[in-house]
Amino acid sequence: MNLAVFCSGFGSNFQAIIDVLARKKLDARIALMVCDNPKAFALKRAHRHGIPVVLISPGLFENRQAYEKVIVGILKSQDIGFVVLAGFMRILTPYFVKAYRGRILNIHPSYLPSFKGAHAIRDAFEAKVKTTGVTVHIVTEKLDSGPILLQKKVNVLKNDTLESLEKRIHAVEHTLYPQAIKKLISRKS
């Protein structure tokens, strides 16, 4: 099964997926990494592992859908079965969601439905909740609201700092995301 992993930044979840694939724990391959940020460290990860990269700036297009039409064309030409969002900091349009309906995964650093949006860890920390978590869900047109594949709670400790909480949440993400990808692929096979 061909995967396209979309990244905008550091790419630690991208690396976790690469590592699981290298250990033959997932019957798939990353056929392509799509990136919207020429400064993303994820690009170095892709190059280090010989993964083809599509780096396209959204600013070159008149609107988001025009940008996504180009990407969808590339994905279809590469026979991509699933799209895995790994820190891709763009909200997909209904056009893109329709093109890959039921085959787009996102990982979110909270126990949804709590703390949707781009700053979920900070929002949970500032709300002084006792528990937050990680959610992997199928992407729909509505932000952070698609069907949930897997979730895991993460306790917020009394001595947590924002940084320590982020570190523990990312560690959970790195194990949960490959499990969710495996689950989605087995459901669609």
C-alpha positions as CSV (number, residue, x, y, z in Angstrom):
1,M,0.0,0.0,0.0
2,N,1.4,3.4,-1.1
3,L,1.3,6.1,1.5
4,A,1.9,9.8,1.1
5,V,2.9,11.5,4.3
6,F,2.3,15.3,4.5
7,C,4.6,17.4,6.7
8,S,5.2,21.0,7.5
9,G,7.8,21.0,10.2
10,F,10.1,18.8,12.3
11,G,8.7,15.4,11.2
12,S,9.0,13.3,14.3
13,N,5.8,11.4,13.5
14,F,7.1,11.0,9.9
15,Q,10.3,9.5,11.4
16,A,8.3,7.2,13.7
17,I,6.4,5.8,10.6
18,I,9.7,5.4,8.7
19,D,11.1,3.4,11.6
20,V,8.1,1.1,11.9
21,L,8.2,0.4,8.1
22,A,12.0,-0.3,8.4
23,R,11.2,-3.0,11.0
24,K,8.6,-4.5,8.6
25,K,5.8,-3.9,11.2
26,L,3.5,-2.3,8.6
27,D,2.6,-3.6,5.2
28,A,3.0,-0.3,3.3
29,R,5.6,2.0,1.9
30,I,6.0,5.7,1.9
31,A,5.9,6.5,-1.8
32,L,6.0,10.2,-1.3
33,M,6.4,13.0,1.3
34,V,4.5,16.2,0.5
35,C,5.7,19.3,2.1
36,D,4.6,23.0,2.0
37,N,7.6,24.4,3.9
38,P,11.1,24.6,2.3
39,K,12.6,25.0,5.8
40,A,11.0,21.9,7.3
41,F,13.4,19.5,9.0
42,A,11.1,16.7,7.7
43,L,12.7,17.3,4.2
44,K,16.1,16.2,5.6
45,R,14.5,13.0,7.0
46,A,12.9,12.2,3.6
47,H,16.2,12.7,1.8
48,R,18.1,10.7,4.4
49,H,15.8,7.7,3.8
50,G,15.5,8.1,0.0
51,I,11.8,9.1,0.1
52,P,10.7,11.2,-2.9
53,V,9.6,14.6,-1.9
54,V,7.0,17.0,-3.4
55,L,7.7,20.5,-2.1
56,I,5.1,23.0,-3.4
57,S,4.5,26.4,-1.9
58,P,0.8,27.2,-1.6
59,G,1.6,30.8,-2.2
60,L,2.2,30.0,-5.9
61,F,-1.5,29.3,-6.4
62,E,-4.5,31.6,-6.6
63,N,-6.3,29.6,-3.8
64,R,-6.2,26.5,-1.7
65,Q,-8.2,24.3,-4.1
66,A,-5.9,25.2,-7.0
67,Y,-3.0,24.1,-4.8
68,E,-4.7,20.9,-3.8
69,K,-5.7,20.0,-7.4
70,V,-2.0,19.8,-8.3
71,I,-1.3,17.7,-5.3
72,V,-4.2,15.3,-5.9
73,G,-3.0,14.9,-9.5
74,I,0.5,14.0,-8.2
75,L,-0.9,11.5,-5.7
76,K,-3.1,9.8,-8.3
77,S,-0.1,9.5,-10.6
78,Q,1.8,7.7,-7.8
79,D,-1.1,5.4,-7.0
80,I,-1.3,6.7,-3.4
81,G,-3.8,4.7,-1.3
82,F,-3.7,6.7,1.9
83,V,-2.7,10.2,3.0
84,V,-1.1,10.5,6.4
85,L,-1.0,14.0,7.9
86,A,2.1,14.2,10.2
87,G,2.3,17.8,11.4
88,F,0.9,19.2,8.1
89,M,-0.2,22.7,9.2
90,R,-2.8,23.3,6.6
91,I,-6.5,22.7,6.7
92,L,-7.6,20.6,3.7
93,T,-10.4,21.8,1.5
94,P,-13.6,19.8,0.9
95,Y,-12.1,19.1,-2.6
96,F,-9.2,17.3,-1.2
97,V,-11.2,15.4,1.4
98,K,-13.6,14.2,-1.3
99,A,-10.8,13.0,-3.5
100,Y,-9.4,10.8,-0.6
101,R,-12.5,10.4,1.5
102,G,-12.0,7.8,4.3
103,R,-8.3,7.5,3.4
104,I,-6.8,10.6,5.1
105,L,-5.5,10.2,8.6
106,N,-4.6,12.9,11.1
107,I,-3.0,12.7,14.5
108,H,-4.1,15.3,17.0
109,P,-2.3,16.0,20.4
110,S,-5.4,15.9,22.6
111,Y,-8.1,13.5,23.6
112,L,-10.8,14.7,21.1
113,P,-13.3,16.2,21.2
114,S,-11.5,18.3,23.7
115,F,-8.9,20.9,22.6
116,K,-9.3,21.0,18.8
117,G,-7.1,23.2,16.7
118,A,-3.4,24.0,16.3
119,H,-2.5,24.6,19.9
120,A,-4.1,21.7,21.7
121,I,-1.2,20.8,24.0
122,R,-0.8,24.4,25.2
123,D,-4.6,24.8,25.5
124,A,-4.9,21.7,27.7
125,F,-2.0,22.8,29.8
126,E,-3.3,26.3,30.4
127,A,-6.8,24.8,31.2
128,K,-5.1,22.9,34.0
129,V,-6.9,19.6,33.0
130,K,-5.8,16.4,34.7
131,T,-5.9,14.4,31.6
132,T,-5.4,15.1,27.9
133,G,-4.1,12.7,25.2
134,V,-3.6,11.8,21.6
135,T,-6.2,11.0,19.0
136,V,-5.8,9.5,15.5
137,H,-8.9,10.2,13.3
138,I,-10.0,10.1,9.7
139,V,-10.1,13.5,8.2
140,T,-13.5,15.0,7.2
141,E,-14.5,18.5,6.1
142,K,-14.9,19.5,9.8
143,L,-11.8,20.3,11.7
144,D,-10.6,17.6,14.1
145,S,-14.0,15.9,14.0
146,G,-13.7,12.8,11.9
147,P,-14.2,9.2,13.0
148,I,-11.7,8.3,15.7
149,L,-9.5,5.2,15.0
150,L,-7.4,5.2,18.2
151,Q,-7.1,7.4,21.3
152,K,-4.9,7.2,24.3
153,K,-5.1,9.3,27.5
154,V,-2.1,11.1,28.9
155,N,-2.2,12.3,32.5
156,V,-1.1,15.9,33.2
157,L,1.3,15.6,36.1
158,K,1.5,18.2,39.0
159,N,5.1,19.0,38.1
160,D,4.5,19.1,34.3
161,T,5.8,22.0,32.3
162,L,4.4,22.7,28.9
163,E,7.6,21.2,27.5
164,S,7.5,18.0,29.6
165,L,3.8,17.5,28.6
166,E,4.6,18.0,25.0
167,K,7.5,15.5,25.2
168,R,5.2,12.8,26.7
169,I,2.4,13.4,24.3
170,H,4.8,13.2,21.3
171,A,6.1,9.8,22.7
172,V,2.5,8.5,22.7
173,E,2.0,9.8,19.2
174,H,5.0,8.0,17.9
175,T,3.6,4.6,19.0
176,L,-0.1,5.3,18.4
177,Y,0.1,6.6,14.8
178,P,1.7,3.5,13.2
179,Q,-0.9,1.4,15.0
180,A,-3.7,3.5,13.6
181,I,-2.2,3.4,10.1
182,K,-2.0,-0.4,10.3
183,K,-5.7,-0.5,11.5
184,L,-6.9,1.7,8.7
185,I,-5.0,-0.3,6.0
186,S,-6.4,-3.6,7.3
187,R,-9.9,-2.2,7.3
188,K,-9.6,-1.0,3.7
189,S,-7.9,-4.2,2.4
